[in-house]
């Protein structure tokens, strides 16, 4: 990376709901890094900077509209790392990523828009890989817990010299949505990307698709009682995003040809849990079907928080998530891992994840997976691995293998 660049990190979309939280995080944790806020409205950017306290007083201001290619080129040229929270990313992110690739600036975001990520892979992976530029989407709750949790188990089995053949994850969570997240989901449906989103290997490298799909790779649609978790499990609404990211990591990092991954929502044990799992599964299926209708999406937009809005501070403080993972080895070994944190997963925890990912990219690249030469459209595990694990642990997040 060019050490003469004006900024180490630029926070793009800094006036949005999660964007404001990234500014607050950097105000507390950026240390001696040179950083800046970026967006389309100078007055709003200056207001966010002022509201973030003395730690943000020296942060720069960059005005750049998502439709202004020249401004985005200048932004990317000024930064070693760009962190974007400006979604929907399919509407507002493509030109920024292209500028980052052109100027060899590392990039990280919080998207869960897998069709858009697939387009980034097609357009930019080879060039970014040649240049050693790390383009790392999906660095929020989509999909850091899943990706790093599966990576921890794959590394455990690697240390045992035993192929990892299956990982299952079960989530428990409490939290809310912000308007930007909902806008991104609705935009994917507007574009008719349902079939693409249903592809289990959407993000896999070319040629890295199994010849014979296995049941362990299908998205679950009904509840079941799982002996590994001793609990009732059902479909998880984020599973169709997270599983694709984990499978790309498995291909890029070579977890093995027989590796399978699935994830679920955990409901607990007993008859009440079984009934709840069944009810939620039916409700998810019905809502997904309804949202394919444009009038229903229009109604959802009217009722949902607007972009820039989200849960209150008190609501985010009450949130939490816990991801328990079970891995099976080819010789019958079973290993377990946990990824968990207090704070709203889609907002508070997401902010920690994406900010620490950007700070990791801004640090010593020689300590990242693959060293300074690794690049491409990557995943949290393949781009950041142990470095991000350690940074998140330092923030109080649990990422642990069971003894």
N, C-alpha and C positions, 0 to 999 in steps of 0.2 A: 504494500500500500504506500501511497505517496505521503511521506511524513510532513510535507510542507502545506498540507491542506489547512484551511482556516479552522475547521471544526472537526473534532473527533466523532461527535454524534449529532445528527439533526433529527428532531422529533417532528414528524410531519403529521398534520391533523391534530395539532396540539390544543385546539379549542373545542374539540369534541368531548363526549362524556369520558371515554377511557383516555383520550389524549390529555385532558386536564390532570388526570391522575398520574400519567407518565411524567408530566412536568414536576408534580409534587415529589415523585420518587427520585427524579434526578436532582432536585434541589437538596435532597437529603443524602444521596448516595453517589453523586458523580465525582466527588473528590476534586482532583485537579484537572479533570478533563475539560476541554473546550466544547461547549454544546450550545445548541440553538433551538428555538421554537420556530416552526414553519406552518404556514396555512395561507388562506386567501385574504384574510382581513387583518391589517396591521393593528387597528384599534383593539380588536378582540385578543390578538396575540399579546399585546402589551398589558392588557387587563389580566390575562392568565398569569403572565410573568409576575406582575405586581402582587397578585393574590397568593403566589407560591412562596413568598417570604424572602429573606436575605440570601438563601442558598441559590436563588434563581436570578439575583440582581444582575449578575454579569453575563447571563445567557444572551445570545444573539437573537435577532428577529429576522426571519426570511419570509418575504411575501411571494407566494407561488401558488397560482391556481392550478388545479388538476388538468385543465384544458390548455394551459400555457406551456407548450413544449420547451420554449426557450428558457423560461424561468425554472422549469424542472431540471433542465440540463445544467444550468448554473448551480442549482441546489446540489445536485449529485456531485458536480465537480468540486464543490467546496467541502465535502464531507468524506471522512473515512468510512462512516457507518450511517445508514439512514434507517430510522425506526418509523414505521407508518401505522397509524390507527385509523386512517381515513377510508372507511368503507361506505357502500359496497365496493369491494376492491375491483370487481369486474367493470364497474363504472368509472372509478377514480384512481385505480392503481397501475394500469398497464403502462402508461407513458412514464411513470416514475420508475418502475422496475427497468424498463428499457434504458432510461438514462443512467441508472446505477450500473447496469451491465456495460454500457458504452464507456463509462468513466471509471470502471473497476472499483466501485464503491460497494462494500458489503451492505446487505439489506435484510431487514427482519420485520415481520408484521404479525397480526393476530387473526388473519382470515381463516374461515372454515369453508371457503368457496372452492371445493375441490375441482369443478370443471375449469375454473379460472387458473388454478394451480397447474392443471394438466396443460393448459395453453402456455403457461410460462415455461414448463419443461420443454415443450415442443419448440418454442421460439428461442429460448436462451440457455438451456442447460449446456450444450456443447461449447458455446463461446465462454460462458462463465467458468466452465471446467478448465478450459485452456488457459484462462487468465488468472485462475486462483481466486475468483470472486465468489463469495458465499452468499447465495440468495436463499433465505430461510423463511418461507411462509409458515403459517400454522404454529406460531410460538406463543399462543395464549393457552387458555383451558382447552381450546382446539389447538394442539393436540399433545401438549407437553407431558401431562401425567401418564397418558397411555404410552407415548413413545419412549419416554425415559424409563417407565416401569418395565416395559417389555425388554428394553435394552439392558437394564440391570439383570434380569433373569437370563437373557441370552449370554451375557458376559459370565454369569455364574456357571452356566453349563459349559461354556468355552474353557473356563478354568478347570473343570472336571474332565475335560476331553471327552465329553458326551454330547452328541447333537441334541439341540432343543427342538422338539417336534411339535409342541403346542403350548401356547400361552392363552389363558382366559383372564379377563379383567371384570370385576364387579364394582360398580360405583354406587355410593351413597352421597347425596348432596342436598344442600339447602341454599337457595339463592334466587336471584331475579334476573330479568333480562334488561338490556338497555336498547334504546331505539335503533342504534346502528346495527346490532346483531340481528334484530328482526328484519330490518330493511335488506340486509344481505341475503337472508334466507328467502324472502319474498321475491327478490330480484332474480334469484336462480330459478324459481318457479315461473316467473314471468317469461323467462327466456326458453322455457320448455326443456330444461335440462334434466328432467326426472330420470330418463333412461340412462344418460351418462352417469348420473350420480349413483345409480344402482350397480354399476360395474365394480365388483370387489377389487379388481386390480387396476383401477383407473390411473393410479399414479406410478405404477411399476415401470421400470425402464423397458424399452422395446425388447421383445424376446424373453422377458422375465415374467411370463404368465404360465401357470401350470397347464400341462396338456390335458389333465383330467381333473376338473374342479372337484373339491372335496366338500362334504357337508360342513366341516369345521370352518370353512371360509364364507359361508352364507350369512347374510344378515338375519338374525332371529326375528320372528314375527309373533311368537306365542310364548307364554311363560312355561317354565319347567323347574323342578326341584333339582338342584345341583349338589352332588355329594361332596365335591371339592370345597365348596363354600358352606355346606350344610345350611342352605337357604334357598328360598324361592327367588328365581331370577326372571327378568323379562326384558324386552327390547329397550335399548337405551337410545334416546333421540339423537345423541351425538355419535353413536356407533358408526353410521355410514360415512362419517368424516374421519374419525380417529383410526378406524381399521385400515383405511387406505394409506394413511400416513405411516402407520406401523409396518405395513407390508412393503412400502417403498424403502423404509429403513432396513428391513430384513434383506431386501435385494441388494441395496447399496453396501451393506456391511456384512453380507453373507452369513446370515443366521443358519443357513442350511437348506437343502432342497425340499425337506419335508416339513418345514416350519409352517404352522397355522396359527391364526390369531382371531379371537372373537371377544366382544365385550358386551356387558349387560348392565341393567339397573338392578340393584339388590333391594329386596323387599322384606327380608327377615324370614323367620320360621313360623310354622303353625298354619292353622286354617285361615285366620284373618289375613296373613301375608299372601296366601294363595289367592284369596278372593281379590285382594288389592292388585296383585300382579295381573290377574285376568282382566280386571276392570281397566287398569292403565293401558294394557296391551290393546284392548279393543278401542279405547279412546284415542290412542296414538294412531292406530290404523285409520280410524274414521276421520280424524283431523287432517291427516296427510292427504287422504282422498279428497276431502272438502277443499283444501287449499289449492288443489289443482284447478279449481274453478275460479275464473277471474273475478266474479262478483264477491266471492268469499274473501279473496285476497284484498279487494278494495275495502271491504268491511274491516278486515284485520288491520289495515293501515290506519283507519279512522280510530280504532279502539286502542291501538298499541301506542307506547311512548314514542314521541317524535325523535328522530336522530338528534343526538346531543343531550337527551334526557335518559334517566335511569334511576336505580334505587337510591334511597337516601343514605347518608353516612351510617345512621343507626342500623338500617336494614343490611347494609354491606358488612357491618361489624358482626351481625348475628349469623351470617352465612358461613358455610364450611363445605368441604368435600373430603371424601375418603375413597381411594381406589385400591382395592385389594386384588393382587394378581397371583395366579397359580401357574407354574410352568412344569411341563412333563418332559423328561429326557427319553432318549431312545432306549436306554437300558432300564427304564422304570423309575429313575430318580424323580422326586418331586421337590420343587423349590418354591418359595413364596416371597413376595415383595409387597410393600405398602408405599403408596404416595398419598399424602394427605396435607391439608392446611386449613387453618381457620381463616375466615373472611369469605365474602361472596366469590364463588369460583369464576363466574363470567366477567367479573369486574375487578375486585380487589386482588384475587390471586392471579388473574390474567395480567394485571399491571405488573406485578412482581416478576412474572415469568418473562414477559417480553422485554422489560427494562433490563433484567439481568442477562438476557440473551444479547441485547445490544452492547451492554458493558463487557460481556465476554468477548464479543467480536472486536471491540475497541481495545482490548488488552493485548497480551503477547500472543500473536497468532501461532507461534511455534508450539504452544502448549495445547492447541486445539487438535481434534482428531484429524489425522492425515498431515499435520504440520502446515506450513505456510502455502504449500502448493495445492492443497485441496480446494476445489471450487465446484460450482454447479448449482442447480436448483435442488437444494438439499432438504433434509428434515432436521428437527431439533437434535435427535440422537446422532445422525451422521455428521452434522456440522459442529455440534457443541459438546455432546457426550458428557464425560466426567467433569469438564469445566463448568457446565451449567448445573450439574448435580450439586457440586460443591457450593456454588454461588447461591442456589436456592436453599440449601441447608443452612447457610449463613443467615438467610432471611427468616429462618424459623420453620421452613417447610420440611415435612418428613419425606425422605426418600430412602427407604431401608430394605435390605434383604433380611429375611428371618433366619436366625441361627439354626 
